[in-house]
Amino acid sequence: MTTRDAVIVAAVRTPVGRGKPGGALAGHHPVDLLAAVLRAIVDRTGLDPAEVDDVIVGCVSQAGQQTFNVARNGVLAAGFPESVPATTVDRQCGSSQQALHFAAQGVLAGAYDVAIAAGVESMSRVPMGSSLSGQDPFGPAVADRYAPGLVPQGISAELIAARWDLDREVLDAYSAESHRRADAAWTDGRTGADVVPLPVDRGEGPTGETLHRDDGIRPGTTVASLGALRPAFQHDSWDQRFPGLRWVIHAGNASQLSDGASALLVMDRDRAEALGLAPRARVHAMTVVGDDPILMLTGVIPATHRVLDRAGMTLGDVDAFEVNEAFAPVVLAWQRETGVDLDHVNVHGGAIANGHPLGASGAKLTGTLLDVLEHTGGRFGLQTMCEGGGMANATILERLA
């Protein structure tokens, strides 16, 4: 039986725009954001898009302009042949990391030779919660099981900070460092090669400017400047349910609302070589886990251990880590439990600095991890993301280029 390898040949993404009215990419329809990265994948590799067996796209808020299978609409907008199919998946914040898993699993199974894993989110045009329309997404059985009720992610972040005794100064210091690292990576040229520049459109048409880099990075961020921000989730009702919370989470130590898209070209290794394409990395191991839906964001801890077990590896075998910065306590609690040196974690900064365009973040982080491995000469990288509802994906990549 022939052994197949699932390899990543190319990674592209848009720059990340701040997700708010007037943000640099707010005027771009999400389908067009997705189409931009799909076109870039084939333009940069010379791949005939007719070779693509499937396009799998992560998107969280599948409502309004992101509904009706945004993946298929993106494929058509990109000018791909009508014969190329596409589907949209929702694994919450890990949606495009899950898209990578599905693409790699299809390649390993022999169902695909060539697939694109991608993600998109325009949080300016389709805000979080748009798909709810005032409806209850849980139903009575979930409400009964988790009475007095599930909580928003911000409350989960507060609970994690309390359980791991992470005070505000520690969280803010980590957040300021995220901005410093992100700015340094761009300034030094260690990141950005995979970025597809886009015209700035704040909702009133192109301005004549071009967005080349993530526009949420604030290099002058300090613990003192973050100290001026008010807690985001403090409310009497939560004080009553969770007495003693210190209310340490605010806009500056949480990921930014963002707009953007990302894409990865995933292929069978033999097929890539036959087409003259050089793989950047091999998908070495994958997993997804469920965890406590009230703490919600701690799934990255068991996911890390499980993917290492599946790979027959230890933490010491991994050269670089990407742990999505949904909130600063997520990464710091993960670090407390694993003992990994933070010098090897989110080396180019994270979502606190460069944004979190929900459905696009998984594939975006994969590209960042490849950048880090290629610039440091590391062999193995591990990526993990917490997800709404208490889940997490984890992936181990082996650098080949």
C-alpha positions in Angstrom: 0.0 0.0 0.0 1.5 3.3 -1.1 2.1 5.8 1.8 0.7 9.3 1.1 1.9 12.5 2.6 -0.3 15.6 2.9 2.0 18.6 2.4 1.4 22.4 2.4 2.8 23.9 -0.8 1.7 27.5 -0.3 0.2 29.8 2.3 -1.3 33.2 1.6 -3.4 35.7 3.4 -4.7 39.2 3.3 -3.4 41.8 5.7 -5.7 42.0 8.7 -7.9 45.1 8.9 -9.5 46.3 12.1 -13.0 45.0 12.2 -15.2 48.0 12.7 -17.0 50.6 10.6 -14.3 52.5 8.9 -11.7 49.7 9.1 -9.2 49.5 6.3 -11.0 46.4 4.7 -14.5 47.2 5.9 -15.6 48.1 2.3 -14.6 44.7 0.9 -17.3 42.0 0.6 -16.2 38.8 2.4 -16.6 36.9 -0.8 -14.1 39.2 -2.5 -11.7 38.8 0.4 -11.8 35.1 0.0 -11.5 35.3 -3.8 -8.3 37.4 -3.4 -6.5 34.6 -1.5 -7.8 31.9 -3.8 -6.5 33.7 -6.8 -3.2 34.4 -5.1 -2.7 30.6 -4.4 -2.9 29.8 -8.1 -1.1 32.9 -9.3 1.9 32.3 -7.0 2.2 28.6 -7.7 1.2 28.5 -11.3 -1.3 25.8 -10.4 -4.1 25.2 -12.9 -7.2 25.7 -10.7 -8.9 22.9 -12.5 -6.6 20.6 -10.6 -8.3 21.5 -7.3 -10.4 18.6 -6.0 -12.2 20.7 -3.3 -12.0 24.0 -1.5 -12.8 23.9 2.2 -13.4 27.2 3.9 -13.8 28.1 7.5 -16.3 30.9 8.5 -17.9 31.4 11.9 -20.7 34.0 11.3 -22.5 32.3 8.5 -25.1 35.0 8.1 -25.8 37.9 5.7 -23.0 38.3 3.2 -21.2 35.2 4.6 -24.1 32.8 4.1 -25.2 30.6 1.2 -21.9 28.7 1.2 -19.4 31.5 1.1 -16.8 29.0 0.0 -18.5 28.3 -3.3 -19.2 31.9 -3.9 -15.5 32.7 -3.3 -14.5 30.0 -5.8 -16.8 31.5 -8.4 -15.6 35.0 -7.7 -12.0 33.9 -8.0 -12.6 32.8 -11.6 -12.0 29.1 -10.9 -13.6 26.6 -13.2 -17.2 25.9 -12.3 -16.2 22.2 -11.9 -14.3 23.1 -8.7 -16.5 22.4 -5.6 -16.4 24.1 -2.3 -17.9 23.8 1.2 -18.0 26.0 4.3 -17.2 24.6 7.8 -17.7 26.1 11.3 -15.4 24.9 14.1 -15.8 28.4 15.7 -12.4 30.2 16.0 -10.6 27.1 14.7 -12.7 26.8 11.5 -9.9 27.2 8.9 -7.5 25.0 11.0 -10.3 22.4 10.8 -10.4 23.1 7.1 -6.7 22.2 6.9 -7.4 19.0 8.8 -10.2 18.0 6.5 -8.1 18.8 3.4 -5.1 16.8 4.8 -7.3 13.9 5.8 -8.8 13.9 2.3 -5.3 13.8 0.8 -4.1 11.0 3.2 -7.2 9.0 2.4 -6.8 9.3 -1.3 -10.0 11.2 -1.8 -8.1 14.3 -2.9 -4.8 15.0 -4.6 -5.1 18.7 -4.5 -7.2 20.8 -2.0 -7.3 24.3 -0.7 -8.0 25.0 2.9 -9.1 28.6 3.5 -11.0 30.9 5.8 -12.7 34.2 5.8 -14.4 36.6 8.2 -15.5 40.2 7.8 -16.4 41.2 11.3 -17.1 44.7 10.1 -19.9 43.6 7.8 -21.0 40.5 9.6 -20.6 41.1 13.4 -20.3 38.3 15.9 -23.7 37.0 16.8 -25.3 38.0 13.5 -26.5 34.5 12.8 -28.5 34.3 16.1 -31.1 37.0 15.2 -32.3 36.9 18.8 -32.7 33.1 18.7 -31.6 30.6 21.4 -28.9 28.4 19.8 -28.7 25.9 22.7 -32.2 24.6 23.4 -33.7 23.3 26.7 -31.5 20.2 27.1 -28.2 22.1 27.0 -29.7 24.8 29.3 -30.7 22.1 31.8 -27.3 20.4 31.7 -25.4 23.6 32.3 -27.9 25.5 34.5 -27.8 28.3 35.4 -26.4 28.7 31.8 -23.4 28.9 29.6 -21.4 32.1 29.5 -19.8 34.4 26.9 -16.1 33.9 26.0 -15.1 37.0 27.9 -16.5 35.5 31.2 -14.6 32.3 30.4 -11.4 34.3 30.0 -12.1 35.9 33.4 -12.6 32.4 35.0 -9.4 31.2 33.5 -7.5 34.2 34.8 -8.9 33.5 38.3 -8.2 29.8 38.2 -4.6 30.2 37.2 -4.1 33.3 39.4 -3.2 35.6 36.5 -3.4 39.2 37.5 -4.0 42.1 35.2 -0.4 43.3 35.2 0.8 39.9 34.0 -1.9 39.8 31.3 -1.1 43.3 30.1 2.6 42.7 30.1 2.0 39.6 27.8 -0.3 41.7 25.6 2.3 44.6 25.2 4.9 42.0 24.2 2.5 40.6 21.6 2.5 44.1 19.9 6.3 44.4 20.2 6.9 41.0 18.6 4.4 41.6 15.8 5.9 45.0 15.0 9.4 43.6 15.1 8.6 40.7 12.8 7.2 43.0 10.2 10.0 45.5 10.6 12.7 42.8 10.3 11.0 41.2 7.3 10.4 37.9 9.1 6.8 38.0 8.1 4.7 39.4 5.3 5.9 37.5 2.3 2.7 35.5 2.2 0.5 38.6 2.4 -1.7 39.7 -0.5 -1.9 43.6 -0.4 -5.4 45.0 -0.8 -6.7 48.5 -1.6 -7.9 50.3 1.5 -11.7 50.6 1.4 -13.3 51.9 4.6 -16.8 51.5 3.2 -17.0 54.4 0.9 -14.9 53.1 -2.0 -11.1 52.7 -2.5 -9.1 55.5 -1.0 -6.1 55.1 -3.3 -4.1 53.6 -0.5 -2.9 50.0 -0.2 -2.9 47.9 3.0 0.3 45.9 3.1 0.5 44.9 6.8 -1.9 44.2 9.7 -3.3 47.5 10.8 -4.1 46.6 14.4 -0.4 46.5 15.6 0.4 49.3 18.1 4.2 49.2 18.7 4.1 51.7 21.5 1.8 49.6 23.6 2.9 49.4 27.3 1.5 48.0 30.5 0.8 51.6 31.6 -1.2 52.5 28.4 -3.2 49.3 28.7 -3.9 50.1 32.4 -6.1 53.0 31.3 -8.6 50.5 29.7 -11.8 49.6 31.5 -12.8 45.9 32.2 -15.0 44.8 29.3 -17.2 42.2 31.0 -17.9 43.4 34.5 -21.6 43.4 35.3 -23.7 43.0 38.5 -25.3 39.8 37.2 -21.9 38.2 36.6 -20.7 39.4 40.0 -23.6 37.6 41.6 -23.0 34.4 39.8 -19.2 34.4 40.1 -18.4 36.4 43.3 -14.7 37.3 43.7 -13.8 37.7 40.0 -11.2 40.4 39.6 -12.3 41.7 36.2 -9.0 41.8 34.4 -10.1 41.3 30.8 -10.4 44.4 28.6 -10.0 45.3 24.9 -6.2 45.4 25.1 -5.6 41.9 26.4 -8.1 40.3 24.1 -7.9 39.5 20.4 -9.0 42.3 18.0 -12.2 42.2 15.9 -10.9 41.9 12.4 -11.5 41.4 8.7 -9.4 39.1 6.5 -9.0 35.9 4.6 -6.3 33.1 4.4 -5.6 30.0 2.3 -3.3 27.0 2.2 -2.6 24.8 -0.8 -2.6 21.2 0.4 -1.5 18.4 -1.8 -0.3 14.8 -2.0 3.5 15.0 -1.9 4.0 12.9 -5.1 1.4 15.1 -6.9 3.2 18.3 -5.9 6.5 16.9 -7.1 5.0 15.8 -10.4 3.7 19.4 -10.9 7.1 20.8 -10.0 5.9 22.4 -6.8 8.1 22.4 -3.7 6.3 21.5 -0.4 6.9 23.9 2.5 5.8 21.5 5.2 4.2 18.1 5.9 1.1 17.8 8.1 2.6 15.5 10.7 -0.3 15.0 13.2 -3.8 16.4 13.8 -6.4 16.3 16.5 -9.5 18.0 17.8 -10.9 17.8 21.4 -13.9 18.8 23.4 -13.6 20.4 26.8 -15.6 22.2 29.5 -17.9 24.6 27.6 -18.0 27.1 30.6 -14.3 27.5 30.9 -14.5 27.0 27.1 -11.1 28.2 26.1 -8.9 25.6 27.9 -9.2 22.9 25.2 -5.8 24.0 23.9 -4.2 22.1 26.9 -5.6 18.6 26.3 -5.4 19.2 22.5 -1.6 19.8 22.8 -1.1 16.6 24.9 -3.2 14.5 22.5 -1.6 15.6 19.3 1.9 15.0 20.8 0.7 11.5 21.9 -0.6 10.8 18.4 2.7 11.9 16.9 4.8 10.0 19.5 6.5 13.3 20.4 7.2 15.4 23.5 7.1 19.1 24.0 10.9 19.1 23.8 10.7 17.9 20.2 8.8 21.0 19.1 10.7 24.1 18.0 7.9 26.7 17.7 4.4 27.0 19.0 1.4 29.1 17.9 -1.3 29.3 20.5 -4.1 31.6 19.4 -4.3 34.7 21.5 -8.1 34.8 21.8 -7.4 36.3 25.3 -4.1 36.6 27.1 -5.1 34.2 29.9 -5.6 31.4 27.3 -1.9 31.4 26.3 -0.6 31.9 29.9 -2.7 29.2 31.4 -1.5 26.9 28.6 2.0 27.9 29.4 1.5 27.2 33.1 0.3 23.7 32.3 2.9 22.8 29.7 5.9 24.6 31.0 6.9 25.7 27.5 9.3 28.7 27.4 7.3 31.7 26.0 10.3 32.6 23.9 9.2 29.8 21.6 5.5 30.7 21.6 3.9 33.2 19.2 7.3 34.4 18.1 5.8 36.9 15.6 3.2 38.2 18.0 -0.4 37.0 18.0 -4.1 38.0 17.7 -3.9 40.5 20.5 -1.7 42.6 18.1 -2.4 41.5 14.6 -6.1 40.5 14.9 -8.4 37.6 14.9 -10.6 37.4 11.8 -12.4 34.4 13.2 -12.9 32.0 10.3 -9.6 33.0 8.7 -7.4 32.7 11.8 -6.5 29.0 11.7 -5.0 29.1 8.2 -3.4 32.5 9.0 -1.7 31.0 12.0 -0.4 28.1 9.9 1.3 30.6 7.6 2.8 32.4 10.6 4.1 29.1 12.0 5.7 28.2 8.7 7.4 31.7 8.6 8.8 31.1 12.1 10.1 27.6 11.3 11.7 28.8 8.1 13.4 31.8 9.6 14.6 29.9 12.7 15.5 26.6 11.0 13.2 24.7 13.3 11.9 21.4 12.1 8.6 20.9 14.0 5.9 23.4 14.9 2.7 23.0 16.9 -0.4 25.1 16.4 -3.5 25.0 18.7 -6.6 27.2 18.9 -9.4 27.4 21.5 -12.9 27.4 20.1 -16.4 28.4 21.2 -18.4 25.7 22.9 -15.3 24.3 24.6 -13.2 22.7 21.8 -9.7 23.0 20.4 -7.8 21.8 17.3 -4.1 21.1 17.3 -1.7 20.4 14.4 1.9 19.5 14.2 3.8 20.5 11.1 7.2 19.3 9.9 9.1 21.9 7.9 10.4 20.6 4.6 11.8 23.8 2.9 
